[in-house]
């Protein structure tokens, strides 16, 4: 069999027949199966059985009364049960166009990738199917944060949050996967260094039904992300925390000898920017230095960013002190906390970004286009 298509479903009955029909048409001449791993509480399993009875290709149902691991757990169960080694994972709402499956398979057959990602964020791809501007912004921000936490493994993956991808299960260590939610691609890429290629796709509106996105899913994603990448971010937080304490101590000491608080804040910021950079170099990002260019270039990027951030932060301190009547050291502490996430994202994605060693192939007409977890 050329391919197994894994579709985790939860109350997606109205989409099943159309998904199977379009998948069949997209893969004519290929030997392919569709496996629905279903956690539904409605009549979706009955609909799947009816569609399977009339389908031109094998359609299988795995219904889970105990949906361990959520959507990610369903995907892992489907991959284990698949007849083919190459498995496509896609949502059941038709926001992932079945017509793109053929492109994923063709790219995988080139033989130089373990995972082929359908990306919304490379040339030829779009995220127009997201419900509104808020979801688009959340998606983009989540992608940036995820790539910042895994800057090496996700360097060549523009859309690690997608649920649409092909994976060769022979490249997986299934026993290491610990799915906790709906971002199974992140789990796969974070557990092992994988060769990644991408094809573009346009994220479509839902064919039927309602989005399953919710606040609780967002919290599960943050938990998954933290569990996968606790090491580097916690080290960054430690360095940042010590730097913040040093900043406050220097500022307090200078004020104690009569230095005006804004001047004291500037001096404290310059000293701690340099000290923090050295700590990041030799502690937090030591394993990434060899791949990210010259130290002086990293220093210029880091110093410039932190300088700009300080220029923005100092007026905020002034507003908090003069207008909101905060004590100056408290105001400085609040602004330092607010800057933490932005600093981490910038250093992981820009300062210590690995230099590209090759150009990844992308299947989209003739357009060539645009890889981490180590603990």
VOLOPA-222423 format. One record per residue (C-alpha): residue number from 1; chain; y, z, x. Coordinates in steps of 0.2 Angstrom, whole numbers, plus 5000, padded with zeros to 4 digits. Example, Ala and Ser with C-alpha at 12.3 -4.5 7.8 and 13.67 -1.06 7.14 Angstrom:
REM VOLOPA-222423
   resi   chain      y      z      x
      1       A   4978   5039   5062
      2       A   4995   5036   5068
***
This chain:
REM VOLOPA-222423
   resi   chain      y      z      x
      1       A   5000   5000   5000
      2       A   5017   4995   5007
      3       A   5027   5009   4999
      4       A   5027   5024   4988
      5       A   5043   5028   4977
      6       A   5045   5047   4974
      7       A   5056   5051   4959
      8       A   5059   5069   4956
      9       A   5064   5071   4937
     10       A   5071   5085   4926
     11       A   5074   5079   4908
     12       A   5077   5061   4913
     13       A   5066   5053   4899
     14       A   5079   5039   4894
     15       A   5079   5033   4911
     16       A   5061   5031   4915
     17       A   5057   5014   4908
     18       A   5072   5005   4915
     19       A   5069   5013   4932
     20       A   5051   5007   4933
     21       A   5056   4990   4926
     22       A   5070   4987   4939
     23       A   5059   4994   4953
     24       A   5045   4982   4949
     25       A   5057   4967   4949
     26       A   5065   4972   4965
     27       A   5048   4973   4974
     28       A   5039   4958   4968
     29       A   5025   4953   4981
     30       A   5024   4971   4987
     31       A   5011   4983   4984
     32       A   5020   4998   4978
     33       A   5018   5014   4967
     34       A   5030   5025   4958
     35       A   5027   5044   4958
     36       A   5037   5055   4946
     37       A   5037   5073   4951
     38       A   5042   5081   4935
     39       A   5050   5098   4932
     40       A   5055   5094   4914
     41       A   5056   5105   4899
     42       A   5057   5091   4886
     43       A   5047   5076   4882
     44       A   5050   5067   4899
     45       A   5031   5069   4904
     46       A   5025   5060   4888
     47       A   5038   5046   4891
     48       A   5032   5044   4909
     49       A   5014   5043   4903
     50       A   5018   5029   4890
     51       A   5028   5019   4903
     52       A   5013   5021   4915
     53       A   5001   5014   4903
     54       A   5011   4998   4901
     55       A   5017   4996   4919
     56       A   5013   4981   4930
     57       A   5013   4993   4945
     58       A   5004   5010   4947
     59       A   5015   5024   4940
     60       A   5009   5042   4943
     61       A   5014   5058   4935
     62       A   5014   5075   4944
     63       A   5021   5088   4932
     64       A   5025   5105   4939
     65       A   5025   5120   4927
     66       A   5031   5131   4942
     67       A   5045   5120   4951
     68       A   5044   5129   4968
     69       A   5058   5123   4979
     70       A   5068   5114   4966
     71       A   5071   5096   4968
     72       A   5067   5097   4987
     73       A   5050   5105   4983
     74       A   5047   5091   4971
     75       A   5050   5078   4984
     76       A   5039   5086   4997
     77       A   5025   5087   4984
     78       A   5027   5069   4980
     79       A   5027   5064   4999
     80       A   5011   5074   5001
     81       A   5003   5065   4987
     82       A   5009   5047   4991
     83       A   4997   5033   4995
     84       A   5008   5025   5007
     85       A   5016   5032   5023
     86       A   5032   5024   5020
     87       A   5040   5034   5005
     88       A   5057   5030   4996
     89       A   5065   5045   4988
     90       A   5078   5042   4974
     91       A   5085   5051   4959
     92       A   5079   5047   4942
     93       A   5096   5043   4934
     94       A   5098   5026   4941
     95       A   5113   5030   4951
     96       A   5102   5025   4965
     97       A   5100   5006   4961
     98       A   5081   5001   4963
     99       A   5087   4984   4970
    100       A   5092   4993   4986
    101       A   5074   4999   4989
    102       A   5069   4981   4996
    103       A   5083   4983   5009
    104       A   5077   5000   5014
    105       A   5059   4994   5016
    106       A   5065   4978   5026
    107       A   5075   4989   5038
    108       A   5061   5001   5040
    109       A   5049   4987   5045
    110       A   5060   4983   5060
    111       A   5051   4998   5068
    112       A   5065   5007   5076
    113       A   5069   5020   5063
    114       A   5060   5035   5056
    115       A   5072   5037   5042
    116       A   5082   5023   5033
    117       A   5097   5031   5023
    118       A   5105   5022   5009
    119       A   5124   5027   5012
    120       A   5139   5027   5001
    121       A   5150   5029   5016
    122       A   5148   5014   5027
    123       A   5155   4996   5024
    124       A   5148   4989   5009
    125       A   5144   5006   5001
    126       A   5154   5015   4987
    127       A   5154   5031   4978
    128       A   5162   5025   4962
    129       A   5148   5032   4952
    130       A   5154   5050   4955
    131       A   5161   5057   4939
    132       A   5178   5061   4944
    133       A   5190   5064   4959
    134       A   5185   5082   4960
    135       A   5167   5077   4963
    136       A   5172   5064   4975
    137       A   5182   5076   4985
    138       A   5168   5089   4985
    139       A   5156   5076   4991
    140       A   5167   5071   5005
    141       A   5171   5088   5010
    142       A   5152   5093   5010
    143       A   5148   5079   5020
    144       A   5161   5083   5033
    145       A   5155   5101   5034
    146       A   5137   5096   5035
    147       A   5140   5084   5049
    148       A   5151   5097   5058
    149       A   5136   5109   5058
    150       A   5124   5096   5065
    151       A   5135   5085   5076
    152       A   5121   5078   5086
    153       A   5107   5075   5074
    154       A   5119   5068   5061
    155       A   5130   5058   5073
    156       A   5122   5042   5067
    157       A   5121   5047   5048
    158       A   5136   5044   5038
    159       A   5129   5051   5022
    160       A   5117   5066   5025
    161       A   5120   5072   5007
    162       A   5113   5056   4999
    163       A   5097   5058   4989
    164       A   5092   5040   4992
    165       A   5082   5036   5008
    166       A   5066   5030   5015
    167       A   5056   5041   5027
    168       A   5040   5037   5036
    169       A   5030   5053   5033
    170       A   5020   5050   5050
    171       A   5036   5056   5058
    172       A   5037   5072   5048
    173       A   5030   5089   5052
    174       A   5027   5093   5034
    175       A   5023   5111   5037
    176       A   5040   5115   5044
    177       A   5050   5109   5029
    178       A   5057   5123   5018
    179       A   5065   5115   5004
    180       A   5077   5126   4995
    181       A   5087   5115   4984
    182       A   5092   5097   4981
    183       A   5098   5091   4998
    184       A   5080   5086   5005
    185       A   5087   5073   5017
    186       A   5097   5087   5026
    187       A   5081   5097   5027
    188       A   5072   5083   5035
    189       A   5085   5078   5048
    190       A   5089   5096   5052
    191       A   5071   5101   5056
    192       A   5067   5087   5069
    193       A   5076   5074   5079
    194       A   5074   5058   5069
    195       A   5078   5040   5073
    196       A   5091   5035   5059
    197       A   5096   5018   5052
    198       A   5107   5015   5037
    199       A   5110   5002   5023
    200       A   5125   5003   5011
    201       A   5123   5005   4993
    202       A   5135   5007   4978
    203       A   5132   5024   4969
    204       A   5131   5019   4951
    205       A   5136   5028   4935
    206       A   5122   5037   4926
    207       A   5111   5025   4915
    208       A   5108   5040   4903
    209       A   5108   5058   4902
    210       A   5120   5071   4910
    211       A   5123   5076   4928
    212       A   5113   5091   4934
    213       A   5127   5095   4947
    214       A   5133   5113   4944
    215       A   5141   5128   4953
    216       A   5123   5136   4956
    217       A   5118   5120   4964
    218       A   5133   5121   4976
    219       A   5129   5138   4980
    220       A   5111   5133   4984
    221       A   5117   5120   4995
    222       A   5128   5132   5005
    223       A   5114   5143   5007
    224       A   5103   5129   5013
    225       A   5116   5124   5025
    226       A   5119   5141   5032
    227       A   5100   5144   5034
    228       A   5098   5128   5044
    229       A   5113   5129   5055
    230       A   5116   5148   5056
    231       A   5115   5148   5075
    232       A   5130   5137   5081
    233       A   5142   5142   5067
    234       A   5139   5160   5070
    235       A   5142   5158   5088
    236       A   5158   5149   5084
    237       A   5163   5162   5072
    238       A   5160   5176   5085
    239       A   5171   5166   5098
    240       A   5184   5164   5084
    241       A   5183   5182   5079
    242       A   5185   5188   5097
    243       A   5200   5176   5099
    244       A   5208   5182   5083
    245       A   5207   5200   5089
    246       A   5214   5195   5106
    247       A   5228   5185   5098
    248       A   5232   5201   5087
    249       A   5231   5212   5102
    250       A   5243   5201   5113
    251       A   5255   5199   5098
    252       A   5255   5218   5095
    253       A   5257   5222   5114
    254       A   5272   5210   5116
    255       A   5280   5217   5100
    256       A   5278   5234   5107
    257       A   5289   5229   5122
    258       A   5302   5221   5112
    259       A   5297   5203   5110
    260       A   5302   5196   5093
    261       A   5287   5193   5082
    262       A   5287   5174   5081
    263       A   5289   5172   5100
    264       A   5275   5185   5102
    265       A   5264   5174   5090
    266       A   5267   5158   5100
    267       A   5263   5166   5117
    268       A   5247   5174   5109
    269       A   5242   5158   5102
    270       A   5244   5148   5118
    271       A   5234   5161   5128
    272       A   5220   5162   5115
    273       A   5219   5143   5113
    274       A   5215   5141   5132
    275       A   5202   5156   5132
    276       A   5194   5150   5116
    277       A   5192   5133   5123
    278       A   5183   5140   5139
    279       A   5171   5150   5128
    280       A   5167   5135   5117
    281       A   5163   5125   5133
    282       A   5152   5137   5141
    283       A   5144   5146   5126
    284       A   5145   5137   5109
    285       A   5144   5119   5113
    286       A   5137   5120   5131
    287       A   5122   5108   5126
    288       A   5134   5095   5120
    289       A   5146   5094   5134
    290       A   5136   5081   5144
    291       A   5136   5069   5130
    292       A   5155   5071   5124
    293       A   5165   5064   5139
    294       A   5176   5072   5152
    295       A   5181   5091   5151
    296       A   5199   5087   5152
    297       A   5198   5075   5137
    298       A   5190   5088   5127
    299       A   5203   5101   5132
    300       A   5217   5089   5127
    301       A   5209   5086   5110
    302       A   5206   5105   5108
    303       A   5223   5110   5114
    304       A   5233   5097   5104
    305       A   5223   5101   5088
    306       A   5226   5120   5090
    307       A   5244   5117   5095
    308       A   5247   5108   5079
    309       A   5237   5121   5069
    310       A   5248   5134   5077
    311       A   5264   5125   5073
    312       A   5259   5124   5055
    313       A   5252   5142   5055
    314       A   5268   5150   5063
    315       A   5279   5145   5048
    316       A   5266   5151   5036
    317       A   5267   5168   5045
    318       A   5286   5168   5043
    319       A   5284   5165   5024
    320       A   5272   5179   5022
    321       A   5282   5191   5032
    322       A   5300   5186   5026
    323       A   5296   5181   5008
    324       A   5280   5190   5003
    325       A   5284   5205   5014
    326       A   5267   5206   5023
    327       A   5266   5216   5039
    328       A   5267   5203   5053
    329       A   5250   5207   5061
    330       A   5242   5206   5044
    331       A   5250   5189   5040
    332       A   5244   5183   5057
    333       A   5226   5189   5053
    334       A   5226   5180   5036
    335       A   5232   5163   5043
    336       A   5218   5165   5057
    337       A   5205   5167   5044
    338       A   5211   5152   5034
    339       A   5210   5141   5050
    340       A   5192   5145   5055
    341       A   5183   5132   5045
    342       A   5195   5118   5049
    343       A   5194   5122   5068
    344       A   5175   5122   5067
    345       A   5174   5105   5058
    346       A   5187   5097   5071
    347       A   5178   5103   5086
    348       A   5161   5099   5081
    349       A   5165   5081   5074
    350       A   5179   5076   5086
    351       A   5180   5087   5102
    352       A   5162   5088   5106
    353       A   5156   5072   5096
    354       A   5143   5063   5106
    355       A   5148   5046   5113
    356       A   5138   5032   5104
    357       A   5124   5026   5115
    358       A   5120   5011   5103
    359       A   5126   5002   5088
    360       A   5115   5006   5073
    361       A   5110   4991   5063
    362       A   5115   4990   5045
    363       A   5108   4978   5032
    364       A   5122   4971   5023
    365       A   5125   4952   5024
    366       A   5130   4949   5043
    367       A   5140   4966   5045
    368       A   5133   4977   5059
    369       A   5138   4995   5058
    370       A   5137   5011   5061
    371       A   5108   5058   5074
    372       A   5104   5083   5075
    373       A   5096   5100   5073
    374       A   5094   5110   5088
    375       A   5096   5128   5085
***
